[in-house]
Amino acid sequence: MWFVMVPFLTHVLSSLKEFASFFSKTLAKRVPAGGRSTVEHHEYLCHVHSRSNGLVAVALCDREYPSRVAFTLLSKVTDDFLAAFPVESSWHSVRDDGSGSSHTPALSFPILDTVIEKYQDPAQADPIMKIQKDLDDTKVILHKTIDGVLERGVKLDSLVEKSNDLSLQSKMFYKQAKSQNSCCGMM
């Protein structure tokens, strides 16, 4: 069984790297071919995608990283890997740690770094998450706009009320002036 370990850690200490490798290998052996699984360990989630041909991909992520995006990443990595190495014998003979046996060299898979870098921001890597983020941003803008309109509406209501008061006062002033001016006639 061969697997690709995909760590989402920017600063991997050697002890954490050893743990990730051990944990990944253990989980890869326990997930049946064609299956997917997520295991929680402290502040990390370990997502495992096992293909029916024996290729297993593992992603070690923090809890905030969306599981759906992690499995999308694992599917993409395994698809890219199988495109790069279509003949199963080219990767079935490689040892689990990727170092290769004495007769088989380690496989070079430079695309992995590019894919990992792309998936560091799940909102940019996953179209659905990007749309969701755009919708959330639009919703915030709409809420601010509606709040502004409502605030202006309150101000307009206040202005209309003041205008009505001024109009009533103006009518009263006109009536008082008319009544006072009626006693003085023009001669």
Disulfide bonds with the S-S distance in Angstrom:
none
